[in-house]
């Protein structure tokens, strides 16, 4: 009987950058006590980070736009604004990588 071993190295991809951007943004929201719409944003961020959205990046793109709109209406701290912009940039990079034929 053979056992699967854990790989010793990982290839960094646009998708891993996107995952990191979402994680950082979610942490910023959790730390943004008193921010308007914070719980609403966390709900949508959790949905955007779900397996269903990772498998359907168009759905993630739609949710990212919704989240950006809610952020813009919420009087957010500057790091939250920067965080959602980093997510949007990372998502654009994923679509660019897919267009170039990269395997994510």
N, C-alpha and C positions, 0 to 999 in steps of 0.2 A: 504494500500500500504506500502511495506517495502522498506527501503533503505539499500544499502550495506554500511557497515561501514569500515573504514580503520583499518587494523590490528594494534594491539598495539605493537607487536614485530615481528621481522623478523628473519628467520633462515639464518645464514650465510652459503653459499655454495661455492663450488669451482667456480661456474659460477659467483657469485658476486665478488669473488677475481679477476677473469679474467676481468670482466667489469672494476673494479678499476684499474687494471694494464694497460688496454688499455687507459683509461682516463688520467692516469698519463703520459703515454708515449706520447699521443697526446699533452698534455700541454707542455712537454719538447720540442717537435718539434716546437710548436708555438713560444716558447721562444728562440729557436736556430736561431736567425737572422744571415743571411749570410752563413748558412750551405748549402753546395752543395746538390742538389736534395731535398731540404726541401718541396717544393710544391708537387713534385712527391710523396714523402713519405706521406704527409698529405692526398693526394687523396687515396692512397692505405689503409691507416689507417682508413679513413672514410668508405671505402668499407668493411674492415674487421670488423668494429664495427656495420655494418648494420644488420638489422633484418634478411635479407637473409642469412648472414654468421652465425649468432647466431643459426639459424635453421639448418644450414649445416656446422657442425664443421670441416669436412674434407676440405671444401672450405676455412675456416678460417686458418686451418693448412697450406694450400698451400700459402695463402697470407702472413702468418707470415714468412714463409721461404723466400718469395720474398722480403719482407720488410727487413729482416735481411741481405739479400744479398746487397740490395741497401744501407743500412746503412754502411755496411763494405766497400763499394766503395766510401763513401761520406766524408771522413775525419771528422767524427762527434765528438762532445764533449763527454767526458766520460760518462756523465749522460744519454745521448741518447743511447749509447751502453748498459749501465746498464738497461735502461728502456725497450729496446726490449728483453733483456734476461729475465727480470721479466715477460714480456708478454708470452714468450715461456715457461717459467717455470709454469706459471699459466695455460696455455693451456694444458701442460702435466698433471697437477693435475686434470683438468677437465676430460681428457680421462681416467686417473687412477680411478677417482671416478665413472665414467660410467661403467668401467670394473668391479668394485666392486658391481655394482647394485644400487648405490645411485641415488635417484631422485633429479634432479637439477631443 
